[in-house]
């Protein structure tokens, strides 16, 4: 990972800690931090884009349907954060795909 990518992750972590530090929905900073640390641990033996992995782990619940306001567009909060920290479109698209794929949205039924 480049120095600029490390700085971007540190900046995002600072923003999220400030924004979600006092959240009581179960989607607080401590939850995001645990997911982030676990993702890094699991990725140690894998070939992954470490920057995208860490960004996705930090952002995975920002637009969770359980905490969004009705009518908010998909990824509206995440998009605003990514613009604030100047993430390019290629990385943004990867992040949206990861978040859309791994997030839990109401479960499923086993038949």
N, C-alpha and C positions, 0 to 999 in steps of 0.2 A: 504494500500500500504506500502511496506517495505521501510526502509531508503535507501537501495541500489536502489530500483526502482525510488524513488524520485530523487536521485542523477543522475540516468541515464536520466530521463526526463529533468532535469535541464541542463545536459551536452548537450543533443540533442537540446534543445531550444537555448543554447548559440551558438552551431555550425550553426543552421539554421538562427539565427538572424544575425550572421556575414556573412553568405553566401548569404542571400536574403535581407539584409537590404537596399540595394540600387537598388533592382530589379524594373524595370518599366513595367513588363509584366502583372501586376495585380496579380501576384503570389508572392508578396513580403512578408517579415517577418510580416508585419501588418495584412495581410490577414490570414496567418497561425496562428498568435496569436488570431485573432478574432474567427476562427474556433475552436481552442483549448479551449478558454474560453467558447464558446457556447456549445461545446460537454460536458464539465464538468458541466455546468449549467443544461443541459437536462438530464444528467445521475444521478443527485442527488436523484431522486425518483425511479431509476431503479437498478436492480441487474446486475451489469456489472463488468468485470475485469477492474478496474480503470486504471491500468498500460497500458493494451492493448488499451483501449479507448483513453487515452491521447497520446500515441505513434502514433496511427493511425490518430488522428486529426492533429498532427504536421506533419506527413509524407504524408498526402493525396495528395498533389500536386507536390511532388518532382519529380515524373516521368510523370507528365501530358503531354499528347501528343502534346499540343499546344506549349510547351516550350522545348521539347526534340529535339536533333539532329537526323536527319533521319538516320536510321540504328541502333540506340541504342537499346539494348535488353530491353524487358519489365522488369521494376523494377531494372535496372542496377544502377541507382543513389541511390535508396533506399537501395539496397543490400550493396553498398559500405558504406553507413552511418551506417547500422546495424552491419557490420563487424567492423567498426571503434569504435563503442561503445559496442561491444561484446554482441550482442543479440543472444540468443540460437535459434535453428532451430524451436522449437515448437512455440515460440512467433513470429518469422519471418513469418512462414506459416500463422498464424492467421492474422497478419498485411497485408500480401499480399492479402488474401481473402477479408478482409474488404475494402481495398483500391480498389481492382478490382470491388467490388460490389457497392460501394457508389459513385465512381467517375463518372462524366458526360463525356461521350464520343460521342459527336455528336448528342445527342437527339434521339427522336423517333417520329413516325408518329401515330396519333390517327385516326382510321378509323370509 
